Amino acid sequence: MTEIEQAERDRLKAENSYLLARLCELEAKLNSNLATLAQVLAQLTKMVAPVRVPKLLTPEEVATILSVTPAAVYRWISDGSIPHRRAGRLPRFVLDDVLRWTETDAKQLGRDKKRGRVLPLRRSDPVAANR
């Protein structure tokens, strides 16, 4: 083996030794970080997250949200068409349930209007009033 080849071989050995030492250092840091992460995760699993309690709405609030009168909401309650709960004797609504209902059952109410099951509002006709 020539002197040049021997020098190159020694250089590669030194470089490999440095890289191996650096790799060992990084592995130690990684293991330390993983241990810290495991501890934090263990602490987080012991903590109890508060359960999201749905806010209950009054019929008047639901009427405002749906842009209808409170009387319409009370009529839907008595018909059993709108999802609601009772807090004692008082009807209450969960916003998610009402919004889901507007996407499904309220469309059915609109179709019922077209079929004539719900009386449409009539305008006063000035020509008919003069007859």
Summary of the structure (lengths in Angstrom):
residues: 131
radius of gyration: 36.6
end to end distance: 123.8
largest distance: 123.9
contacts: 254
relative contact order: 0.07
helix: 67%
strand: 8%
